[in-house]
Amino acid sequence: MASAWSWLWMWQRQRLNIKPWFFWSSGAAGVLVGHPFDTVKVRLQVQPVDKPLYRGTYHCFQSIIRQESVLGLYKGIGSPMMGLTLISAIVFGVHGNTMRFLEEDTPTNQFFAGAAAGAIQCVVCCPVELAKTRMQMQGIGEKKASRKTYRSSLDCLVHIYRQEGVRGVNRGMVTTLIRETPGFGAYFWSYDVLTRSLGCEPDSRFIIPKLLFAGGMAGIASWIVTYPADVIKSRLQMDGAGGVQRYSSIMDCVRQSIGKEGYMVFTRGLTSTLLRAFPVNATTFATVTLFLTYARGAEEAPQNQQSGL
């Protein structure tokens, strides 16, 4: 039984007229749904332990809406929106080519193909997440920030490049690799196993709910595997933003974080992340599946008309 992901990929290879905007639209729905949860996650991960602003996930949501309005939850959304097309194209391309190279469609090969895709897309993902994180932490508690360091996500990257060069724009690259490589591997592996177990064939009953469930659960699995690395990445990417450099390396950040907050530091913001993981991945896969279903039908219609002549 072919996995549902292989089925979706096969549809892409069947000469469907898929435009570049498809890669953007397939992820945009997920970003719109999940970005508020991501903002809460970052705020909880980075807030100082000696003077915490938020007591937990719900309090963070409540405080941002009250102090900064609903728009405060969407700070930094421009960055992931800008990177969607390129990241999605890289992931689809690398995953598909790796699977063709490995030839056999198995969960293990899905893991390796996913890991390869996750590693390559870090070239784009790291700067995108750096700008997103800096924008999310700007103007905390203010509806209109009295003094904005960055006007937009692009301005943020330009500002960092002028001050720190290419190295500054790629701050957190190693931790991003540590997070994304096994994370994407776990995502594709768990999605493949779940779709096989649920019997997600193109003509099976309840195919959309099955794909939504598999995508959502795969997202949760990938985050659980890599969440500690995400906490460290967020802290390193915010380090030095106010002119004060707290960490000299990844291990120094790990040591200081554990020393001050214990091992539970690696669960900061996890509730928000897991709440976000299911709807984001479910929404993304629903968009992909429905679009490809429509595209396949549109391609087959002229052929059926010709065969009927």
Sequence and secondary structure as in RCSB ss.txt:
>XXXX:A:sequence
MASAWSWLWMWQRQRLNIKPWFFWSSGAAGVLVGHPFDTVKVRLQVQPVDKPLYRGTYHCFQSIIRQESVLGLYK
GIGSPMMGLTLISAIVFGVHGNTMRFLEEDTPTNQFFAGAAAGAIQCVVCCPVELAKTRMQMQGIGEKKASRKTY
RSSLDCLVHIYRQEGVRGVNRGMVTTLIRETPGFGAYFWSYDVLTRSLGCEPDSRFIIPKLLFAGGMAGIASWIV
TYPADVIKSRLQMDGAGGVQRYSSIMDCVRQSIGKEGYMVFTRGLTSTLLRAFPVNATTFATVTLFLTYARGAEE
APQNQQSGL
>XXXX:A:secstr
   HHHHHHHHHHS     HHHHHHHHHHHHHHHHHHHHHHHHHHHS SSS S SSHHHHHHHHHHHH GGGGGT
TTHHHHHHHHHHHHHHHHHHHHHHHHH S  HHHHHHHHHHHHHHTHHHHHHHHHHHHHHHTTTTT SS SS S 
SSHHHHHHHHHHHHHHHHHTTTHHHHHHHHHHHHHHHHHHHHHHHHHHT  TTSTTHHHHHHHHHHHHHHHHHHH
HHHHHHHHHHHHHTTTTS    SSHHHHHHHHHHHH GGGGGTTHHHHHHHHHHHHHHHHHHHHHHHHHHHHHHH
HHHHHHHH 
